[in-house]
């Protein structure tokens, strides 16, 4: 299959390495410095008109969420009508409406791991989401691709995806960033502190655009309000040294996590 990749950043490079051994791959990036690597079956482009000569069957847009639609608009005039277009954006805001306006079939997915923080040699504990409104042929391509990586694959609608990401990604990201913003160096850190620090280092090693696009998910504010409410509750319990209220608070959490 002839596959066009937009963007030679971290995720773009990941897909190039993943696909170029079994497919003919072309990568387009306006930054020519990003195209300085050598992979088999890979063509390098920094002029969008070259895409018309390549005639891809599927296009994978790996641009960050701020640039996803802009990147599509730049190359759509050069794509064959039959080419399936796809994105891997971690927040799908605006994409459903965009896909309705274009003539190309689409498939939208979200590989839920970052190439910086994740062990790419073992993805069996990682997940990927395929948007249910996507083209069936495109869904089959990505389902097979993600299954070959041993990823756990789920299917959500556009709305379900963004609501889930606000809970599954935004909440732990916010908790980690708050921890990092108030922590100070410990000469003799405890086990829990060290574990939190490892998570913090991993999170902050990710690209700023990736972190921002996840936190700017329109459903994040709802989760942030829930965090503020619970912080207020536990503040009052600690401030009053209310042992009974603390016991109830902990029991409710254990019950929710099915620890009892």
Phi and psi restraints in degrees (value plus and minus 20) as a CYANA .aco file:
   2 UNK   PHI    -114.7   -74.7
   2 UNK   PSI      98.0   138.0
   3 UNK   PHI    -140.8  -100.8
   3 UNK   PSI     105.9   145.9
   4 UNK   PHI    -120.8   -80.8
   4 UNK   PSI     107.8   147.8
   5 UNK   PHI    -131.3   -91.3
   5 UNK   PSI     111.9   151.9
   6 UNK   PHI    -119.9   -79.9
   6 UNK   PSI      97.3   137.3
   7 UNK   PHI      78.6   118.6
   7 UNK   PSI     108.6   148.6
   8 UNK   PHI    -133.6   -93.6
   8 UNK   PSI      17.4    57.4
   9 UNK   PHI     -99.2   -59.2
   9 UNK   PSI    -175.4  -135.4
  10 UNK   PHI     -84.4   -44.4
  10 UNK   PSI     -68.5   -28.5
  11 UNK   PHI     -93.2   -53.2
  11 UNK   PSI     -55.7   -15.7
  12 UNK   PHI     -80.4   -40.4
  12 UNK   PSI     -65.8   -25.8
  13 UNK   PHI     -82.8   -42.8
  13 UNK   PSI     -58.2   -18.2
  14 UNK   PHI     -79.3   -39.3
  14 UNK   PSI     -66.0   -26.0
  15 UNK   PHI     -89.7   -49.7
  15 UNK   PSI     -54.4   -14.4
  16 UNK   PHI     -80.3   -40.3
  16 UNK   PSI     -70.1   -30.1
  17 UNK   PHI     -83.7   -43.7
  17 UNK   PSI     -56.0   -16.0
  18 UNK   PHI     -90.9   -50.9
  18 UNK   PSI     -58.8   -18.8
  19 UNK   PHI    -120.3   -80.3
  19 UNK   PSI     -42.2    -2.2
  20 UNK   PHI     -90.9   -50.9
  20 UNK   PSI     -35.0     5.0
  21 UNK   PHI     -99.4   -59.4
  21 UNK   PSI     -48.6    -8.6
  22 UNK   PHI    -134.0   -94.0
  22 UNK   PSI     -25.5    14.5
  23 UNK   PHI    -157.5  -117.5
  23 UNK   PSI     143.6   183.6
  24 UNK   PHI    -109.5   -69.5
  24 UNK   PSI      97.9   137.9
  25 UNK   PHI    -137.1   -97.1
  25 UNK   PSI     119.5   159.5
  26 UNK   PHI    -143.7  -103.7
  26 UNK   PSI     121.1   161.1
  27 UNK   PHI    -143.0  -103.0
  27 UNK   PSI     112.6   152.6
  28 UNK   PHI    -134.2   -94.2
  28 UNK   PSI     107.7   147.7
  29 UNK   PHI    -172.1  -132.1
  29 UNK   PSI     112.5   152.5
  30 UNK   PHI     -88.4   -48.4
  30 UNK   PSI     -43.5    -3.5
  31 UNK   PHI    -108.2   -68.2
  31 UNK   PSI      80.8   120.8
  32 UNK   PHI     -83.7   -43.7
  32 UNK   PSI     -42.9    -2.9
  33 UNK   PHI     -85.2   -45.2
  33 UNK   PSI     -46.4    -6.4
  34 UNK   PHI     -96.1   -56.1
  34 UNK   PSI     -31.1     8.9
  35 UNK   PHI    -119.7   -79.7
  35 UNK   PSI      -3.0    37.0
  36 UNK   PHI    -114.1   -74.1
  36 UNK   PSI      43.2    83.2
  37 UNK   PHI    -168.1  -128.1
  37 UNK   PSI     140.4   180.4
  38 UNK   PHI    -139.7   -99.7
  38 UNK   PSI      95.4   135.4
  39 UNK   PHI    -149.3  -109.3
  39 UNK   PSI     126.4   166.4
  40 UNK   PHI     -87.1   -47.1
  40 UNK   PSI     129.4   169.4
  41 UNK   PHI      37.4    77.4
  41 UNK   PSI       8.8    48.8
  42 UNK   PHI    -143.1  -103.1
  42 UNK   PSI     111.3   151.3
  43 UNK   PHI    -128.3   -88.3
  43 UNK   PSI     118.4   158.4
  44 UNK   PHI    -128.6   -88.6
  44 UNK   PSI     112.1   152.1
  45 UNK   PHI    -154.1  -114.1
  45 UNK   PSI     120.5   160.5
  46 UNK   PHI    -148.7  -108.7
  46 UNK   PSI      -3.3    36.7
  47 UNK   PHI    -147.3  -107.3
  47 UNK   PSI      99.1   139.1
  48 UNK   PHI     -82.1   -42.1
  48 UNK   PSI     -44.0    -4.0
  49 UNK   PHI     -85.3   -45.3
  49 UNK   PSI     -44.1    -4.1
  50 UNK   PHI     -85.0   -45.0
  50 UNK   PSI     -43.3    -3.3
  51 UNK   PHI     -83.0   -43.0
  51 UNK   PSI     -53.8   -13.8
  52 UNK   PHI     -82.2   -42.2
  52 UNK   PSI     -54.5   -14.5
  53 UNK   PHI     -98.2   -58.2
  53 UNK   PSI     -48.2    -8.2
  54 UNK   PHI     -94.0   -54.0
  54 UNK   PSI     -53.9   -13.9
  55 UNK   PHI      35.2    75.2
  55 UNK   PSI      44.9    84.9
  56 UNK   PHI     -89.2   -49.2
  56 UNK   PSI     134.1   174.1
  57 UNK   PHI    -113.4   -73.4
  57 UNK   PSI     -46.9    -6.9
  58 UNK   PHI    -164.5  -124.5
  58 UNK   PSI     122.6   162.6
  59 UNK   PHI    -138.5   -98.5
  59 UNK   PSI     111.6   151.6
  60 UNK   PHI    -134.0   -94.0
  60 UNK   PSI      92.7   132.7
  61 UNK   PHI    -111.3   -71.3
  61 UNK   PSI      92.0   132.0
  62 UNK   PHI    -126.4   -86.4
  62 UNK   PSI      -6.6    33.4
  63 UNK   PHI     -85.1   -45.1
  63 UNK   PSI     133.3   173.3
  64 UNK   PHI     -85.7   -45.7
  64 UNK   PSI     144.3   184.3
  65 UNK   PHI     -81.5   -41.5
  65 UNK   PSI     -49.4    -9.4
  66 UNK   PHI     -86.6   -46.6
  66 UNK   PSI     -44.6    -4.6
  67 UNK   PHI    -134.1   -94.1
  67 UNK   PSI     -19.0    21.0
  68 UNK   PHI     -78.5   -38.5
  68 UNK   PSI     -74.3   -34.3
  69 UNK   PHI     -87.8   -47.8
  69 UNK   PSI     -59.3   -19.3
  70 UNK   PHI     -80.3   -40.3
  70 UNK   PSI     -60.7   -20.7
  71 UNK   PHI     -85.4   -45.4
  71 UNK   PSI     -61.2   -21.2
  72 UNK   PHI     -78.7   -38.7
  72 UNK   PSI     -68.5   -28.5
  73 UNK   PHI     -82.1   -42.1
  73 UNK   PSI     -50.0   -10.0
  74 UNK   PHI     -89.8   -49.8
  74 UNK   PSI     -52.3   -12.3
  75 UNK   PHI    -127.9   -87.9
  75 UNK   PSI     -34.7     5.3
  76 UNK   PHI     -73.4   -33.4
  76 UNK   PSI     -59.2   -19.2
  77 UNK   PHI     -82.5   -42.5
  77 UNK   PSI     -37.0     3.0
  78 UNK   PHI    -125.0   -85.0
  78 UNK   PSI     -14.8    25.2
  79 UNK   PHI    -114.9   -74.9
  79 UNK   PSI     122.4   162.4
  80 UNK   PHI     -82.2   -42.2
  80 UNK   PSI     129.7   169.7
  81 UNK   PHI     -78.4   -38.4
  81 UNK   PSI     -54.6   -14.6
  82 UNK   PHI    -100.2   -60.2
  82 UNK   PSI     -27.0    13.0
  83 UNK   PHI     -88.3   -48.3
  83 UNK   PSI     109.6   149.6
  84 UNK   PHI    -105.0   -65.0
  84 UNK   PSI     110.1   150.1
  85 UNK   PHI    -121.7   -81.7
  85 UNK   PSI     126.0   166.0
  86 UNK   PHI    -163.7  -123.7
  86 UNK   PSI     135.9   175.9
  87 UNK   PHI    -150.4  -110.4
  87 UNK   PSI     141.7   181.7
  88 UNK   PHI    -145.0  -105.0
  88 UNK   PSI       6.4    46.4
  89 UNK   PHI     -81.2   -41.2
  89 UNK   PSI     120.7   160.7
  90 UNK   PHI    -100.7   -60.7
  90 UNK   PSI     -34.6     5.4
  91 UNK   PHI    -150.9  -110.9
  91 UNK   PSI     109.0   149.0
  92 UNK   PHI    -118.3   -78.3
  92 UNK   PSI      -9.3    30.7
  93 UNK   PHI     -73.8   -33.8
  93 UNK   PSI     105.3   145.3
  94 UNK   PHI      67.0   107.0
  94 UNK   PSI     -37.3     2.7
  95 UNK   PHI     -93.3   -53.3
  95 UNK   PSI     -57.7   -17.7
  96 UNK   PHI     -78.9   -38.9
  96 UNK   PSI     -64.7   -24.7
  97 UNK   PHI     -87.2   -47.2
  97 UNK   PSI     -58.2   -18.2
  98 UNK   PHI     -83.5   -43.5
  98 UNK   PSI     -66.4   -26.4
  99 UNK   PHI     -83.5   -43.5
  99 UNK   PSI     -50.2   -10.2
 100 UNK   PHI     -86.1   -46.1
 100 UNK   PSI     -45.1    -5.1
 101 UNK   PHI    -109.2   -69.2
 101 UNK   PSI     -34.8     5.2
 102 UNK   PHI    -121.4   -81.4
 102 UNK   PSI     143.5   183.5
 103 UNK   PHI    -107.0   -67.0
 103 UNK   PSI     -36.3     3.7
 104 UNK   PHI    -101.4   -61.4
 104 UNK   PSI     126.6   166.6
 105 UNK   PHI     -88.7   -48.7
 105 UNK   PSI     135.7   175.7
 106 UNK   PHI    -156.7  -116.7
 106 UNK   PSI     139.1   179.1
 107 UNK   PHI    -160.2  -120.2
 107 UNK   PSI     108.6   148.6
 108 UNK   PHI    -135.5   -95.5
 108 UNK   PSI     108.7   148.7
 109 UNK   PHI    -156.8  -116.8
 109 UNK   PSI     150.0   190.0
 110 UNK   PHI    -165.0  -125.0
 110 UNK   PSI      79.1   119.1
 111 UNK   PHI     -92.2   -52.2
 111 UNK   PSI      93.0   133.0
 112 UNK   PHI    -106.9   -66.9
 112 UNK   PSI      37.4    77.4
 113 UNK   PHI    -173.0  -133.0
 113 UNK   PSI     132.2   172.2
 114 UNK   PHI    -123.9   -83.9
 114 UNK   PSI     117.9   157.9
 115 UNK   PHI     -85.8   -45.8
 115 UNK   PSI     -35.1     4.9
 116 UNK   PHI    -104.4   -64.4
 116 UNK   PSI     -66.1   -26.1
 117 UNK   PHI    -109.6   -69.6
 117 UNK   PSI     -37.0     3.0
 118 UNK   PHI    -122.9   -82.9
 118 UNK   PSI     125.2   165.2
 119 UNK   PHI     -99.3   -59.3
 119 UNK   PSI      81.7   121.7
 120 UNK   PHI     -90.9   -50.9
 120 UNK   PSI     -30.0    10.0
 121 UNK   PHI    -104.2   -64.2
 121 UNK   PSI     -31.1     8.9
 122 UNK   PHI    -164.3  -124.3
 122 UNK   PSI      75.9   115.9
 123 UNK   PHI    -128.0   -88.0
 123 UNK   PSI      -7.0    33.0
 124 UNK   PHI     -85.8   -45.8
 124 UNK   PSI     -37.6     2.4
 125 UNK   PHI    -120.2   -80.2
 125 UNK   PSI     -14.9    25.1
 126 UNK   PHI    -122.0   -82.0
 126 UNK   PSI     143.7   183.7
 127 UNK   PHI    -142.9  -102.9
 127 UNK   PSI     140.6   180.6
 128 UNK   PHI    -160.4  -120.4
 128 UNK   PSI     126.9   166.9
 129 UNK   PHI    -138.4   -98.4
 129 UNK   PSI     116.7   156.7
 130 UNK   PHI    -135.0   -95.0
 130 UNK   PSI     110.4   150.4
 131 UNK   PHI     -95.0   -55.0
 131 UNK   PSI     109.2   149.2
 132 UNK   PHI     -85.0   -45.0
 132 UNK   PSI     -48.0    -8.0
 133 UNK   PHI     -95.9   -55.9
 133 UNK   PSI     -20.9    19.1
 134 UNK   PHI     -91.3   -51.3
 134 UNK   PSI     142.5   182.5
 135 UNK   PHI     -81.2   -41.2
 135 UNK   PSI     117.3   157.3
 136 UNK   PHI     -82.7   -42.7
 136 UNK   PSI     -61.0   -21.0
 137 UNK   PHI     -83.8   -43.8
 137 UNK   PSI     -61.1   -21.1
 138 UNK   PHI     -86.1   -46.1
 138 UNK   PSI     -61.0   -21.0
 139 UNK   PHI     -81.1   -41.1
 139 UNK   PSI     -61.7   -21.7
 140 UNK   PHI     -83.7   -43.7
 140 UNK   PSI     -61.3   -21.3
 141 UNK   PHI     -79.4   -39.4
 141 UNK   PSI     -69.4   -29.4
 142 UNK   PHI     -94.5   -54.5
 142 UNK   PSI     -52.7   -12.7
 143 UNK   PHI     -82.1   -42.1
 143 UNK   PSI     -64.7   -24.7
 144 UNK   PHI     -85.6   -45.6
 144 UNK   PSI     -59.6   -19.6
 145 UNK   PHI     -83.5   -43.5
 145 UNK   PSI     -68.3   -28.3
 146 UNK   PHI     -89.5   -49.5
 146 UNK   PSI     -55.4   -15.4
 147 UNK   PHI     -85.7   -45.7
 147 UNK   PSI     -53.5   -13.5
 148 UNK   PHI     -85.2   -45.2
 148 UNK   PSI     -42.4    -2.4
 149 UNK   PHI    -111.8   -71.8
 149 UNK   PSI     -18.2    21.8
 150 UNK   PHI      47.6    87.6
 150 UNK   PSI       1.8    41.8
 151 UNK   PHI     -93.1   -53.1
 151 UNK   PSI     130.9   170.9
 152 UNK   PHI    -106.4   -66.4
 152 UNK   PSI      98.6   138.6
 153 UNK   PHI    -124.9   -84.9
 153 UNK   PSI     111.4   151.4
 154 UNK   PHI    -145.9  -105.9
 154 UNK   PSI     137.6   177.6
 155 UNK   PHI    -142.0  -102.0
 155 UNK   PSI     100.2   140.2
 156 UNK   PHI    -149.1  -109.1
 156 UNK   PSI     137.8   177.8
 157 UNK   PHI     -94.9   -54.9
 157 UNK   PSI     150.2   190.2
 158 UNK   PHI     -75.9   -35.9
 158 UNK   PSI     -68.6   -28.6
 159 UNK   PHI     -86.4   -46.4
 159 UNK   PSI     -63.8   -23.8
 160 UNK   PHI     -80.2   -40.2
 160 UNK   PSI     -58.4   -18.4
 161 UNK   PHI     -80.3   -40.3
 161 UNK   PSI     -71.8   -31.8
 162 UNK   PHI     -87.2   -47.2
 162 UNK   PSI     -56.1   -16.1
 163 UNK   PHI     -85.0   -45.0
 163 UNK   PSI     -61.1   -21.1
 164 UNK   PHI     -86.0   -46.0
 164 UNK   PSI     -59.9   -19.9
 165 UNK   PHI     -86.7   -46.7
 165 UNK   PSI     -54.5   -14.5
 166 UNK   PHI     -81.9   -41.9
 166 UNK   PSI     -53.9   -13.9
 167 UNK   PHI    -105.2   -65.2
 167 UNK   PSI     -68.0   -28.0
 168 UNK   PHI     -98.3   -58.3
 168 UNK   PSI     -48.0    -8.0
 169 UNK   PHI    -133.4   -93.4
 169 UNK   PSI     -69.0   -29.0
 170 UNK   PHI     -81.2   -41.2
 170 UNK   PSI     -62.9   -22.9
 171 UNK   PHI     -81.6   -41.6
 171 UNK   PSI     -73.9   -33.9
 172 UNK   PHI     -85.1   -45.1
 172 UNK   PSI     -52.3   -12.3
 173 UNK   PHI     -82.6   -42.6
 173 UNK   PSI     -66.4   -26.4
 174 UNK   PHI     -82.4   -42.4
 174 UNK   PSI     -65.9   -25.9
 175 UNK   PHI     -79.4   -39.4
 175 UNK   PSI     -62.0   -22.0
 176 UNK   PHI     -87.7   -47.7
 176 UNK   PSI     -61.9   -21.9
 177 UNK   PHI     -86.9   -46.9
 177 UNK   PSI     -56.9   -16.9
 178 UNK   PHI     -85.1   -45.1
 178 UNK   PSI     -65.2   -25.2
 179 UNK   PHI     -76.0   -36.0
 179 UNK   PSI     -68.8   -28.8
 180 UNK   PHI     -84.3   -44.3
 180 UNK   PSI     -54.5   -14.5
 181 UNK   PHI     -92.0   -52.0
 181 UNK   PSI     -41.5    -1.5
 182 UNK   PHI    -132.9   -92.9
 182 UNK   PSI     -26.6    13.4
 183 UNK   PHI     -93.9   -53.9
 183 UNK   PSI     139.5   179.5
 184 UNK   PHI    -156.7  -116.7
 184 UNK   PSI     143.5   183.5
 185 UNK   PHI     -80.6   -40.6
 185 UNK   PSI     115.9   155.9
 186 UNK   PHI    -134.3   -94.3
 186 UNK   PSI     106.8   146.8
 187 UNK   PHI     -88.8   -48.8
 187 UNK   PSI     -55.9   -15.9
 188 UNK   PHI    -151.7  -111.7
 188 UNK   PSI      53.0    93.0
 189 UNK   PHI     -88.4   -48.4
 189 UNK   PSI     125.2   165.2
 190 UNK   PHI     -98.3   -58.3
 190 UNK   PSI     151.8   191.8
 191 UNK   PHI     -80.8   -40.8
 191 UNK   PSI     -65.5   -25.5
 192 UNK   PHI     -82.5   -42.5
 192 UNK   PSI     -61.9   -21.9
 193 UNK   PHI     -80.6   -40.6
 193 UNK   PSI     -64.7   -24.7
 194 UNK   PHI     -83.6   -43.6
 194 UNK   PSI     -58.9   -18.9
 195 UNK   PHI     -84.6   -44.6
 195 UNK   PSI     -62.2   -22.2
 196 UNK   PHI     -83.6   -43.6
 196 UNK   PSI     -58.1   -18.1
 197 UNK   PHI     -85.9   -45.9
 197 UNK   PSI     -58.1   -18.1
 198 UNK   PHI     -82.6   -42.6
 198 UNK   PSI     -62.0   -22.0
 199 UNK   PHI     -83.9   -43.9
 199 UNK   PSI     -62.0   -22.0
 200 UNK   PHI     -82.1   -42.1
 200 UNK   PSI     -66.3   -26.3
 201 UNK   PHI     -81.0   -41.0
 201 UNK   PSI     -60.9   -20.9
 202 UNK   PHI     -84.6   -44.6
 202 UNK   PSI     -64.2   -24.2
 203 UNK   PHI     -83.3   -43.3
 203 UNK   PSI     -65.7   -25.7
 204 UNK   PHI     -96.0   -56.0
 204 UNK   PSI     -28.1    11.9
 205 UNK   PHI    -102.9   -62.9
 205 UNK   PSI     -30.5     9.5
 206 UNK   PHI     -94.8   -54.8
 206 UNK   PSI     142.1   182.1
 207 UNK   PHI     -85.4   -45.4
 207 UNK   PSI     118.1   158.1
 208 UNK   PHI     -78.5   -38.5
 208 UNK   PSI     -57.4   -17.4
 209 UNK   PHI     -83.7   -43.7
 209 UNK   PSI     -58.9   -18.9
 210 UNK   PHI     -83.2   -43.2
 210 UNK   PSI     -66.8   -26.8
 211 UNK   PHI     -82.5   -42.5
 211 UNK   PSI     -62.7   -22.7
 212 UNK   PHI     -85.2   -45.2
 212 UNK   PSI     -64.4   -24.4
 213 UNK   PHI     -85.1   -45.1
 213 UNK   PSI     -53.2   -13.2
 214 UNK   PHI     -91.5   -51.5
 214 UNK   PSI     -64.3   -24.3
 215 UNK   PHI     -90.7   -50.7
 215 UNK   PSI     -45.7    -5.7
 216 UNK   PHI    -107.2   -67.2
 216 UNK   PSI     -14.2    25.8
 217 UNK   PHI     -70.0   -30.0
 217 UNK   PSI     110.1   150.1
 218 UNK   PHI     -80.2   -40.2
 218 UNK   PSI     -38.8     1.2
 219 UNK   PHI    -111.0   -71.0
 219 UNK   PSI     -22.5    17.5
 220 UNK   PHI     -85.7   -45.7
 220 UNK   PSI     -57.7   -17.7
 221 UNK   PHI     -77.3   -37.3
 221 UNK   PSI     -60.4   -20.4
 222 UNK   PHI     -79.9   -39.9
 222 UNK   PSI     -63.3   -23.3
 223 UNK   PHI     -88.8   -48.8
 223 UNK   PSI     -56.0   -16.0
 224 UNK   PHI     -84.6   -44.6
 224 UNK   PSI     -57.2   -17.2
 225 UNK   PHI     -84.7   -44.7
 225 UNK   PSI     -57.5   -17.5
 226 UNK   PHI     -85.1   -45.1
 226 UNK   PSI     -59.4   -19.4
 227 UNK   PHI     -83.5   -43.5
 227 UNK   PSI     -65.5   -25.5
 228 UNK   PHI     -79.7   -39.7
 228 UNK   PSI     -60.6   -20.6
 229 UNK   PHI     -83.4   -43.4
 229 UNK   PSI     -64.4   -24.4
 230 UNK   PHI     -90.0   -50.0
 230 UNK   PSI     -54.8   -14.8
 231 UNK   PHI     -82.7   -42.7
 231 UNK   PSI     -60.7   -20.7
 232 UNK   PHI     -83.0   -43.0
 232 UNK   PSI     -61.1   -21.1
 233 UNK   PHI     -82.4   -42.4
 233 UNK   PSI     -70.1   -30.1
 234 UNK   PHI     -91.7   -51.7
 234 UNK   PSI     -48.2    -8.2
 235 UNK   PHI     -81.2   -41.2
 235 UNK   PSI     -66.5   -26.5
 236 UNK   PHI     -83.8   -43.8
 236 UNK   PSI     -59.4   -19.4
 237 UNK   PHI     -83.4   -43.4
 237 UNK   PSI     -66.4   -26.4
 238 UNK   PHI     -89.7   -49.7
 238 UNK   PSI     -61.3   -21.3
 239 UNK   PHI     -80.4   -40.4
 239 UNK   PSI     -58.6   -18.6
 240 UNK   PHI    -111.6   -71.6
 240 UNK   PSI     -22.0    18.0
 241 UNK   PHI      29.8    69.8
 241 UNK   PSI      28.4    68.4
 242 UNK   PHI    -107.6   -67.6
 242 UNK   PSI      75.1   115.1
 243 UNK   PHI     -81.0   -41.0
 243 UNK   PSI     -61.5   -21.5
 244 UNK   PHI     -84.4   -44.4
 244 UNK   PSI     -65.7   -25.7
 245 UNK   PHI     -83.7   -43.7
 245 UNK   PSI     -57.3   -17.3
 246 UNK   PHI     -85.3   -45.3
 246 UNK   PSI     -60.9   -20.9
 247 UNK   PHI     -80.6   -40.6
 247 UNK   PSI     -65.7   -25.7
 248 UNK   PHI     -82.0   -42.0
 248 UNK   PSI     -63.5   -23.5
 249 UNK   PHI     -79.1   -39.1
 249 UNK   PSI     -66.6   -26.6
 250 UNK   PHI     -88.1   -48.1
 250 UNK   PSI     -59.3   -19.3
 251 UNK   PHI     -83.7   -43.7
 251 UNK   PSI     -58.0   -18.0
 252 UNK   PHI     -85.3   -45.3
 252 UNK   PSI     -59.3   -19.3
 253 UNK   PHI     -86.6   -46.6
 253 UNK   PSI     -64.9   -24.9
 254 UNK   PHI     -81.5   -41.5
 254 UNK   PSI     -59.8   -19.8
 255 UNK   PHI     -84.8   -44.8
 255 UNK   PSI     -62.5   -22.5
 256 UNK   PHI     -81.9   -41.9
 256 UNK   PSI     -58.8   -18.8
 257 UNK   PHI    -106.1   -66.1
 257 UNK   PSI     -17.9    22.1
 258 UNK   PHI      37.4    77.4
 258 UNK   PSI      22.6    62.6
 259 UNK   PHI    -112.6   -72.6
 259 UNK   PSI     -23.7    16.3
